Amino acid sequence: MLAGNSIGKEFTVTTFGESHGKFVGVVVDGCPAGLALSEADIQIELDRRIPAEPKIVSARIEKDNAKILSGVFNGFTTGAPIAVMVENREVDSSNYDAIKDLPRPGHADYPARIKYGGFNDYRGGGRFSGRVTVALIMAGAIAKKLLSRFDVDVLAYTTAVGNIETDKKFSAEEIRMNKYAASTRCPDVACAEKMEQEIVNAKKEGESVGGIVECMALNVPVGVGEPMFDSLDADLAKALFNVPAVKGVEFGLGFEISELKGSESNDSYIMKGGEVATSSDNMGGILGGLSNGMPIIMRVAIKPTPSVGKEQKTVNLSTMKESKLTIKGRHDPCVVPKAVPAVESAVAVTLADHMVRSGFIPKVLERAK
């Protein structure tokens, strides 16, 4: 049984589909009734998934036309499960039969084969492909539309690709205006161009590069989270680690905070605009597993794409002898740009779930005025 396909307790997300299967889809249950929702709302997010610059992405370009199958009537959610799917149309599985016994380094091929006895769909990574983030992004579109009714905004963007990193701090408005203007999803226009060249250079060498995606959640109410074991940061980290290629997550100052004294790391409380705030945000907006009203700041480390053009060592699982492998086919030289909307969606669905659970979002919405 391929368990583990659902996340959330009140606003639940269940995804289905494989990289080279017929469809990729999602079922969102627990979305309050009364949310204005259309296929166009979901399509906006899907269209942001693949950068327009062909030099830095895989040659597999799916149109990804979202189809809502249930849960929406007369333009509003009904409270019933919302099912959405897209077709896989641009599939080429011709390179995978030849390497089905040669697990690709850096991929889940070997552990998946052992776990599922070889019955798993190995084409393009199957269930373990970055392609399945399409389902997460569709769920994220619903979650973001819901969160926007309560002024909660989630913004992800690229801060590093390979050895190229921006040192600028961006306002929310700068991120909204500039991140999708660049193929690398970096709001720093000059740095974005260098990141693009870093990817192009890696591709020419038959290599790949990783990077860092930063995400901020704004206007999250104080007290969202369910400690001990459903702490907000714990659940956010879990959702983020389920985005393929993520190998690290940190909040606020993250690992840097270990170098500070307590008086240096603490965020002092102040009054700002008649409300309690903090003078800094070293903790990344979460204390004791609860939101504290400050921006929730996360950084996510994305590994280099494991499919590279160089020859690599592996083991032939049919002969159990060491072998060599050169991966062919269509692969991204860097998945960081595609990871940006996926990270945003993972954060949005987690916040939607916790805000419903905590009562910040009611089960039935009033009509927007």
MIFI-349755 format. One line per field, with one value per residue (C-alpha): residue in one letter; x, y, z. Coordinates in steps of 0.05 Angstrom, whole numbers. Each point is the difference from the previous one (the first is absolute). Layout:
res: (A, ...)
px: (X, ...)
py: (Y, ...)
pz: (Z, ...)
END
This chain:
res: (M, L, A, G, N, S, I, G, K, E, F, T, V, T, T, F, G, E, S, H, G, K, F, V, G, V, V, V, D, G, C, P, A, G, L, A, L, S, E, A, D, I, Q, I, E, L, D, R, R, I, P, A, E, P, K, I, V, S, A, R, I, E, K, D, N, A, K, I, L, S, G, V, F, N, G, F, T, T, G, A, P, I, A, V, M, V, E, N, R, E, V, D, S, S, N, Y, D, A, I, K, D, L, P, R, P, G, H, A, D, Y, P, A, R, I, K, Y, G, G, F, N, D, Y, R, G, G, G, R, F, S, G, R, V, T, V, A, L, I, M, A, G, A, I, A, K, K, L, L, S, R, F, D, V, D, V, L, A, Y, T, T, A, V, G, N, I, E, T, D, K, K, F, S, A, E, E, I, R, M, N, K, Y, A, A, S, T, R, C, P, D, V, A, C, A, E, K, M, E, Q, E, I, V, N, A, K, K, E, G, E, S, V, G, G, I, V, E, C, M, A, L, N, V, P, V, G, V, G, E, P, M, F, D, S, L, D, A, D, L, A, K, A, L, F, N, V, P, A, V, K, G, V, E, F, G, L, G, F, E, I, S, E, L, K, G, S, E, S, N, D, S, Y, I, M, K, G, G, E, V, A, T, S, S, D, N, M, G, G, I, L, G, G, L, S, N, G, M, P, I, I, M, R, V, A, I, K, P, T, P, S, V, G, K, E, Q, K, T, V, N, L, S, T, M, K, E, S, K, L, T, I, K, G, R, H, D, P, C, V, V, P, K, A, V, P, A, V, E, S, A, V, A, V, T, L, A, D, H, M, V, R, S, G, F, I, P, K, V, L, E, R, A, K)
px: (0, 28, -19, 18, -37, -39, 18, -41, -54, -56, 21, 25, 38, 5, 40, 1, 36, 69, 49, -18, -70, -64, -16, 26, -52, -21, -59, -7, -49, -20, 1, -56, -63, -9, 69, -4, 42, 9, 47, 32, 21, 38, 26, 35, 43, 13, 23, 53, 31, 43, 46, -7, 75, 11, 75, -8, -56, -16, -25, -62, -50, -69, -59, -32, -72, -35, -67, -44, -39, -38, -11, -17, -71, -21, 70, 5, 28, -55, 37, 6, 68, 30, 32, 46, 43, 44, 19, 71, 5, 75, 24, 60, 16, 47, 64, -24, -7, 74, 19, -55, 52, 51, -21, 18, 46, -36, -69, -48, 4, 36, -38, -66, 14, 17, -60, -51, 30, 12, -74, 9, -3, 73, -11, 26, 4, -74, -31, 66, 7, -2, -58, -46, 9, -52, -52, 29, -2, -74, -15, 43, -42, -62, 35, 28, -69, -28, 57, -8, -70, 34, 57, 52, 51, 53, 60, 57, 60, 70, 59, 55, 17, 65, 53, -41, -37, -35, 15, -59, -61, -65, -66, -63, -18, 68, -9, -70, 23, 66, 6, -39, 33, 63, 5, 38, -55, 49, -25, 71, 1, 76, 12, -55, 38, 63, -41, -27, 71, 21, -54, 18, 73, -17, -44, 57, 45, -51, -9, -54, -4, -43, -17, -41, -73, -23, -73, -37, -71, -30, -58, -6, -40, 33, -10, -4, 29, -15, 59, 30, 0, -38, 42, -6, 74, 1, -59, 28, 67, -36, -38, 62, 41, -53, 18, 48, 73, -6, 57, -2, -49, 13, -41, 22, 75, 1, 68, 32, -38, 46, 57, -36, -10, -70, -6, 21, -47, -62, -52, -19, -73, -20, -64, -11, -62, -37, 16, 52, 57, 73, 60, 32, -22, 58, -49, -35, -69, -9, 11, -16, -33, -48, -2, 18, -29, 65, 17, 14, 67, 25, 59, 0, 62, -11, 50, 28, -42, 26, -9, 64, 33, 64, 15, -13, 11, -58, -19, -38, -55, -13, 73, 20, 64, 28, -15, 2, -57, -10, -68, -37, -66, -29, 23, 4, 72, -28, -67, 3, -44, -54, 7, -21, -75, 3, 31, -52, -55, 27, 0, -69, -34, 32, -22, -71, -4, 24, -44, -61, 20, 12, -66, 30, -36, -73, -30, -48, 21, -43, -8, 55, -26)
py: (0, 68, 37, 70, 37, 47, 59, 43, -15, 49, 29, -66, -9, -68, -4, -53, -14, -15, 35, -41, -22, 26, 53, 38, 24, 20, -5, 56, -16, 48, 64, 43, 10, 68, 13, 29, -48, -13, -39, 67, 10, -66, 11, 65, -40, -57, 48, 27, -68, -3, 59, 28, -4, -67, 0, -14, -51, -70, -7, -32, 57, -21, 46, -22, 22, -6, -35, 5, -64, 11, 44, 64, 22, 66, 28, -16, -58, -43, -30, -66, -28, 40, -44, 32, -33, 12, -48, -22, 12, 12, -69, -36, -65, -27, 7, -35, -73, -3, 24, -31, -46, 57, 44, 72, 32, 54, -26, -44, -57, -50, 9, 3, -65, -35, 28, -16, -63, 29, 14, 76, 42, 16, 44, 70, -16, -17, 22, 29, 49, 75, -5, -18, 70, 21, -31, 38, 65, -11, -10, 60, 43, -18, 12, 68, 22, -20, 34, 64, 8, 8, 45, -55, 3, -52, 20, -44, 20, -22, 27, -45, -44, -38, 50, 61, 31, 66, 37, 48, 1, 9, 30, -39, 48, -9, -75, 4, 47, -31, -74, -27, 51, -42, -72, -19, 31, 47, 71, 28, 12, 5, -62, -37, 7, -29, -58, -15, -2, -46, -49, 6, -13, -62, -26, 9, -42, -55, 21, 29, 49, 9, 62, 32, 22, 48, 6, 50, -5, 67, 19, -69, 11, -10, -70, -44, -69, -62, -18, -49, -44, 44, 62, 49, -1, -76, -7, 52, -37, -65, 29, 33, -64, -34, 45, -42, 22, 36, -19, 55, 47, 56, 54, 71, 2, -76, -31, 69, 10, -52, 50, 54, 14, -3, 75, 7, -52, 19, 42, 56, 19, 71, 39, 15, 34, -14, -75, -46, -16, -19, 44, -56, -66, -47, -56, 4, 15, -63, -12, -65, -26, 59, 59, 65, 49, 17, -22, -74, -6, -66, -21, -64, -34, -33, -53, -1, -40, -71, -15, 25, -13, -27, -74, -25, -64, -45, -74, -43, -29, -58, -24, 32, 25, 70, 37, 68, 45, 60, 30, 22, 37, 67, 27, 67, 25, 35, -12, 61, 44, -54, -11, 72, -9, -70, 29, 55, -52, -45, 59, 22, -67, -8, 69, -12, -65, 31, 61, -43, -44, 60, 33, 60, -24, -21, -62, 43, 68, 61, 28, 48, 71)
pz: (0, -20, 63, 20, -55, 45, 44, 48, 52, -16, -66, -30, -65, -36, -64, -54, -65, -27, -46, -61, 19, -31, 52, 60, 48, 70, 47, 50, 57, 55, -40, 29, -41, -32, -29, -70, -42, -74, -46, -18, 73, -3, -70, 21, 49, -49, -54, 49, 10, -63, -16, -70, -14, -36, 13, 74, 1, -25, -72, 29, 1, 23, -13, 66, -11, 68, 2, 63, 6, 65, 60, -37, -19, -30, 10, 74, 41, 29, 59, -37, -22, -57, -53, -52, -53, -61, -55, -15, -75, -14, 23, -30, 37, -53, 41, 63, -18, -16, 70, 43, 33, 8, 58, -15, 53, 40, -19, 40, -51, 45, 66, -38, -36, 64, 38, -54, -27, -69, -13, 5, -63, -13, -61, 13, 74, 3, 65, 23, -57, 6, -48, 57, 30, -51, 47, 59, -39, -17, 74, 16, -48, 40, 66, -22, -24, 68, 39, -40, 29, 67, -26, 7, -56, -18, -43, -22, -42, -19, 40, -26, -60, 4, 23, -19, 58, 11, 64, -7, 45, -36, 19, -14, -56, -33, 1, -30, -55, -20, 15, -60, -46, 6, -24, 63, 45, 34, 15, -7, -75, -8, 42, -36, -65, 32, 27, -69, -28, 57, -22, -74, 15, 41, -56, -50, 45, 6, 73, 45, 58, 61, 41, 54, 1, 53, 20, 44, 27, 18, 46, 33, 65, 67, 29, -62, 15, 42, 45, 19, -62, -49, 11, -57, -18, 4, -47, -47, -2, -14, -58, -28, 5, -43, -58, -41, 2, 67, 46, 53, 34, 50, 33, 17, 10, -3, 13, 8, 65, 34, -4, 40, 74, 27, 7, -72, -29, 40, -37, 49, 5, -19, -15, -73, -26, 64, -3, 31, -48, 3, -17, -41, -30, 16, 18, -67, 27, 41, 75, 36, -63, -2, -47, 36, -51, -34, -71, -3, -37, -28, -43, -40, -28, -68, -24, -70, -50, 5, -74, -33, -67, 29, 8, 70, 39, 20, 11, -50, 44, -47, 2, 66, -32, 0, -64, -32, -21, -45, 9, -63, -8, 21, 66, 35, 11, 62, 35, 44, -44, -2, 75, 16, -13, 32, 64, 0, -6, 55, 48, -22, 10, 69, 22, -26, 38, 65, -6, -11, 59, 45, -18, -36, -63, 8, -33, -41, -28, -5, -70, -17, -2)
END
